Amino acid sequence: MFFCNFAMRKQYINMITGEIKNRIDSIWDTFWTGGITNSITILEQMTYLFFMKMLDDAQRTKEANANAFGVAVKDPTFKQGMWHNPDTDRDVDYNDLRWSVFKNKEPETMYRTVSKDAFIFIKTLNEGKESAYSRFMQNATFLIQSPRTLTKIVEGIDHLDMNNRDTMGDTYEYILGKMAASGNNGQFRTPRHIIRMMVEIMQPTLKDTICDPAMGSAGFIVESAKYIKENYQSELLRKENADHYKNGMFHGFDTDFTMLRIGAMNLMLHGVDNPDIAYQDSLSTDNTDENRYTLCLANPPFTGNLDYEVVSKSLLAITKTKKTELLFVSLFIRMLQMGGRCASIVPDGVLFGNSTAHKALRKELVDNQRLQAVISMPSGVFQPYSGVSTAVLVFTKTNAGGTDKVWFYDMKADGYTLDQKRTECQENDIPDVIARFKNLNAEADRTRKEQSFLVPVEDIRANDYDLSINKYKEVEREKVVYDAPDVIFDRIASLQEEINNAMAEFKEKYL
């Protein structure tokens, strides 16, 4: 299944390498020449315009269907009559707010309509109840300064079909990739192929309730949604499954309104119209989620220290620490239902740190939960932003132990060079990681000299709950036998004699 899905996704990527890719590149360049050079700002401004076009495209589809059946459009976004602009205290024709109308206006008129009216309209749409995206528009700011720049951007976006969710989803991922490649704010984006690996390992189902409490651009949620669509197409035709997929399956939190807007748009373009995503500090007392989710997937913030006063006391009960990387693992345990599963990226320090808090967390995972796997990734995975070494922890919440053997995998390659350029290459352990995780019984016969192996829980306890793979990996050393000193001396003497003879012959001939 992985190889089939991987091929399908490569096909999607190929869909955006031609005309659409060139169009997005051109739009990106237009922002730069227009004075907007911060990549996350470009993406945010582009997202606003995407939303305007999406609203109009969706209503045009509704209108076509309504005309075909001779009925009125149900719940139109753009109504008949006038809309009152609370920002300017004047009335505007709903029709003028539509992309298909304002795109044909003169640059100055279009700029005034978009910046003064259409933008305010999407900020106040249905008092924030129209979509997950519109809920996070309150603090949004329109930053495109030039009518000419806006005209070129609108012309570029106009040819994109916002109703084609597959194409637009991959287009948006391409834009997210440009944001990461530009080197500005790329830390918000976990490499897509790493996310995909973790989702393939966890194999979400339609029965899951999935959460990423540090969602960023919603990569883990989006990839989970794509996995469900690819593997449960026929089941999604049933109303109860479709409702769960659109409204109750996906949850995410972040403390950055910009990333929430970007993440909400990312989800909308992948067919998840009403996810439960919210502004929230997941580690604080504001987050009361407990025993709620069946699957957590995340790459939480690594470097950070919080005051004890702002951290939820239930997290400190597992491990008293100020370190965010430890607190998030505690959070996963609390948030999961009994039997719920988690795959999270953690810095290597979580695996072997010798502080009381580090050891307490590892002991919790091993003794009170069911720790299943530690997948060590190469240090270049997060280049060019960070060279930190990381691993993926996989565990199931039981609150009663159950760790028998822990599977370790030493990933050495992820399909890209491990330097700052991160160029695609042939060496890739990811398919092997997925295939072996799905058949852990076959790993029982592998020795610790190999790339992956199982370690009994007794060995982990005996090593003070150290989870670094090097603690258990056996390195095979070959015994090197050197010649005796007299043999080496004779060899040197023989070589010296050859040199002396050659020099004598040269001197006799030429000097």
N, C-alpha and C positions, 0 to 999 in steps of 0.2 A: 504493500500500500504506500509506503514512503516513497519508493522510486516512482510510482505512478503520480502521486501528488507533487513530487519534486519536478517531474517533467511538465505537469500542467502549469506549475508556477513559473517555470522557465519560459513556457509559451506565453504567459501573461506578460512577463518582462519584455519578451521580444515584441509584443504588441505596442510597447511605448518606446521603442528604439528608433522609430521612423518619424512620421509626420508629427505625431503627438509630442514625442520627445523634443523635436526641434522647436515646436511651438512653445513648450514650457521653457526651454532654454532661452528663447527669444523674449518671452515675458519677463523672465528673471533678469535678463540683460537690460530690459526697459526700466525696471525698478532701479537698477544700479545707475544708469545714465540719468534717471530722474532724481537721484540724490538719496535713495534709500538703499543702504548697503549692508545693514544688519540682517542676516539670513532669517532669523526668527521673526523680525518685523515684516520682511517680504512675505513669508509664509502666512503670517497673520492677516496682512492686507489682502493677499490673494484669496484667503479663506472667506473674507467678508464678501468679495465679489462672487465667489463660487456659490455662496448661500443665496445671494440675490438671484443668480441665474437658476439655481436649483428650484427656488420657489416658483419662478415663472414657468420653467419647463414642466414642473409637476402639475401646475394648474392648466397649462395648455393641453397636457395629456388628459386631465379630467374633463376639460371642455370638449375635446374631440370625442371622448366616450359618451359624454352627456348628449351631444348633438346627434350621435349615431342612434341613441335610444330615445331621443326626443324628450329628455328630462332636464331638469335644472341641475347645475353643478352643486354638489353637496359640500358644505363647509368651505367655500372658496377663501383663499388667502387674500386675494384682491377682489373686493366686493364692488358692487355698483355704487356710484355716488362719490362722496368726498371723505377723505381721511383727515382728521385734525392732527396737525404736527404740534406736539406739546413743546417742542424746543423753540419754534418760531412763532407759535400761537397763530397759525394760519391754516386754512383748509387747502388740501391738495387732492386732485383727482386720483383715485386709486389706480386708474389706468396709466397715469404718468409714472407710477412707481415700478412698473413692470419692465424687466430687462428687454423684452422684445420691442418695447416702445422707446425707452430712453436711449437704447444703443444707436438709434437712427437720428438722434438729434445732433445739432452742431456742438462742437467740443465745449464751448463755454456754457451752453444751456445744459448739456449732459452733465458736466462737472457740477454745476449748481444743483441739479436734480439729485445726483447720486450722493454728493457730500452733505447736502442740507436736508434732503427729504428721504430718499430711499435708505440711507444709512440709519437715520433716526427711526424709520419704520421697522427695520429688522431688529433694532435695539429694544423696541417697545412692543414687539409682535406678541399679540394676545397676552400682554402682561407677563411675558416670559414663559408661557405655558405651551407654546406652539411646538417646541422640540427641546431636546437636551441641549442642543447648540445654543438656542436663543436664551436659555436660562443664564448663560455666562456672558451675555453681551453688555451687561450694565456698565462696566468700566472701559468698554471698547472705544478706541479713538481712530478716526479716519485720518491717515497721515499722507496720502498722495496729494501733492501740492500743485501739480500742473495739469490743466485740461488736456494738453497734448499727450502727457504721459498716461493719463487715465484712458484717453481714446485708444492709444496703441494697446494697452493692456486689455481693454474691453474687446477690441477686435480679435486679440489672440485667444481670449477665453470663449468668445462667442461660438467658435467651431467645436467646442467640447460638448459632448452629449451627457448632460448631468443625470439623465435617466438610466444610462448604461452603467450600473453600479460596479460591474466587474472591471470595466475599463477605467472608470473614474477612481475606483479604489486603488488600482495599481498606479494610476497617474499620480495620485496623492502620495503614495509610498515613494515614488520616484522623486517628488518634490521634497519629502522628508529626507531622502538620501542626499539631495543637493544641499539641504540645510546642514546635514552632518559633515558632508565633504568640504563645505566652506570653512569649517573650523570654528564657527561661532555657534555656541549653544548646542553643539552636537552631542554634548554629554547627556542630553535628554533622550537620545535615541539608542537603544540597545541594538546591536547588529541584527538585521532581520533573520539571517540564517541561524543565529543562536536562539532567537525566540522560537523559530520554526522547529528547531531540534527539541527544545523543551516541551513544546506543545505535542509534537509527535510522540515523545516519551510518555506524556501523561494521558494521551488519547481521550480528550473530553467527549462526553456523550450528551444527549438531549436531556438527561436527567440531572446534569450538573448545574450548580449555581456557582459562577466563576467570579473571582475578585482579584484585582490588583490594587493594593492600597497606596501605591506610589506610581500611578499610571503614566505620567508624562504624556506622550502623544498616543497612548492607548495601544501600543504595539502588541502586547500580550493578549489583550482582549480582542483586537482585530484578528490576530492569527488564530485564536481559538474559534472565532466566528467563522472564519474561512474553513477551518478544519471540519466544523460541524456541517457546513453547507456541502462540502465535498464528500463527506462520508454518510450523511443522513438525508440525502435529497428527497427520497420518497416519503420518509417519515415527516419531513417538514411541511408536507402538503396537508397534514392533519391540523385542524384549527388550534387544538390545545398546544401542540408542539410549536406551531408558528407563533402563537401568542407568547409562549415562554421564551422563545428565541428573541423576539422583538422587545419584550417588556420586562422579563424577570430573570433572565439568565446571566446578564453581564453587569458587573458593578466595578466602579473605580473611583479613586479619590486622589486629589492633589492639592497642593497649597499655592498653585500658580494659576491665575485665571486665564492667562494666555495659553498655557498648555492644556487647560480644560477645554477651551474653545477649539484648539487644534485637535485634541483627542476626540471631542464630540463630532467634529466634521469628519475625521477619519472613520469613525464608526458609522455615521450616516452614509458615507460613500461606499461602505461595505454592507449596507442593508440592515444595520442595527439602528432603528429610528428612535427608540426610546430607552436607552440604557440608563441604569441608575448610577450616574456619575455626579460627584458633588465636591465642592470646596471643603476640604477638611484636613486637619493635621491628624493623620492616622494614629500617631503615638500619644496624642494628648487625651485628656479626660473627656473631650468632646466625642471621641469615638467609643461608642458603647457596644459595638458589634461583638457578639459572643455566640459560639456554636451556630453560626449562620450559613457558612459557605461549604460547598463540597470540594472546591478546588481553588487553590491560590497559586498564581503564577506572577513572579515579580523579579525586578532588579532594583531593590531599594537603595537609597543613598548610603554610601559607604562611610564617608568621612564626615563626622559630625558628633557633637556632644550636646546633650540637652540637660537642662536643670531638672533635678529630681521633682521639683514642685510642679512642672508642667506635664510630666509623664504619668500616664495612667498607672495607678498603684497595682492593678492586676498584672501588668507587664513586669514591674519590679519584683513581684512575688516569685517569678520564675528565675530571673537573674537581675540582681541589683547593679545597674550600670548606667552610665550616661552615653554609652556608645550606640549610635543609631543602628549599626549593622547587627548588633546583638538584640536590641529591642524589637526590631522588625521580625526576627525569627520568633521571638516570644509572642509577638502580635499574631503571626500566622497560626500558632498553636491555639491561641485564644479564639480567633475568628472561625476556625474550622469546626464543622460538625464532627461528631464521633464517626470515624471512618473516612473523614475528609483527607484529601491529599494535597501536598505542596511541592512545588519545584521552584527554588529560588537561587539566584546568583548571590554569592557571598565572597568577600575578600578572603584570601588564604589565611589571614590572621585568625579568622573564626575557627579554622580547623585545628590550629596548634597553639593559639595564644595561651599563656600560662597564668593569666590573672584568675582570680577566684570567679569572676563573672563569666569568663570564657569557658572555664571548666564546668561551671554549673549548667550553662546552656547545653554543652555537649552531653553532659550526664543526663539532662532532661530528655534530649532526643533519643539517646541510646536506651536508657532504663525505663522511662515513662511513656515514650512514644515508640513508633516503629521506624527506625532509620533504615532506608533501603539502599541508597546510593550516594556516592561522592564522586562526581565527575570533575577532575582537575583539568582546567583549560589552560592553553598556553598564554603567556603574559602579554602577547601582542594583540589579543582579541579586541581590546578597546583602544588600540592605536587609531589615530594619532593623538587622542585626548589623554590617555593614561596608559602607563605600562604596568599597572598593578596586576598581580597574579590573582586569578579568581577560580572559583569552582561552583558547580551546581549541586545543591543539597536536595535530595528527594526523600520525603518522609510521609508517613501516614499518622494521623492523630488517633490514638487509642486510649490515652490516659491510663493504660495498664501494661505498658511495655509491649513486647512482641518482637523486638530486634533479635534476630537469630544470626544472620550473616549479613555483612554490609558489602555491597559491590563497589569496587574501586576501578576507575578507568583513567588512564593517563593519556589524555588527548594531546597530541603533539602538533596537529595541523587541522585547520578549519576551512580549507579551500581558498585561503587568501594568504599572501605573504605576510609575515609577522613584523614587517617594518612599518614606517610611517605611511608609506604609499598604499599598503593593503591591496595589492594587485591580485586578481584572481589567478589561482594556480591549480595544478592537478592534485597535490597532496591534500587529502581531506578525510579525517577520521569520523565525521559526523554520521554518514550512513552506517558505519560499523557500530558506533555508539548506540544508535537507535535499534539496530537489528539485535545486538547482544542484550540490551536492556529488556527487550520484548521476549527473550528466551533465556532468563537467568539460570534456569536449571542446567543448561548446557555449559555454564561457566564453572560448574563444580570441579571439573577435572583440570582446569587451567592452573598452572603454577604461578607463583608470585614473581617469576622471571618474565612473565608475559605482560602485554599492555593492559589487560584487565584481569581481575581475579576477585574471588570472594574471601572475606576475612571473618572468622568466627567472632561473635561478640565477646567471648572470653578474652581473646587476644587484645581487643580494643580496651576492655576494662583494665587488663594487665599493663597497658601502655598509658594509663592515666587519661583515657578517653581521647587520646590524640587521633585526629582524623586525617592527617596529612598522608598522602599515598607513599611518600618516601619512607615513612616509618615502617611500612610493611613490605615494600617492594624489595625483592632480592636482586642484587646486581651480580651477574655472573662474571667472575674474574678469571681470566686465563693465566695459568702459571707460565712465567717467562723464564726459560733456562738459557743462561749465558755460557759462552765458551770459557774454558779455563784460562787464566792469565797467560800461561806460557804459550797456549795456542794463539791467542790474540797477539802476543809479542812476536811470534814467528811470522804471523801474517803481515804485521807492520814492517818487519825487517825485509820480507820478500818484496813488498811494495816499494820500500826505500831503495832496494837493490835495482829494481826495474827503472826507477827514476834516475838513479846515478848512471846506469848504462845508457839511458836515452840522452842524458846531458853530455856524456863523454862522446857519443856518436855525433851529436849535433856540433860539438866543439871541433871535432876532427874534420868535419865536412865544410863548415862555414867560417871558422875563425883561424 
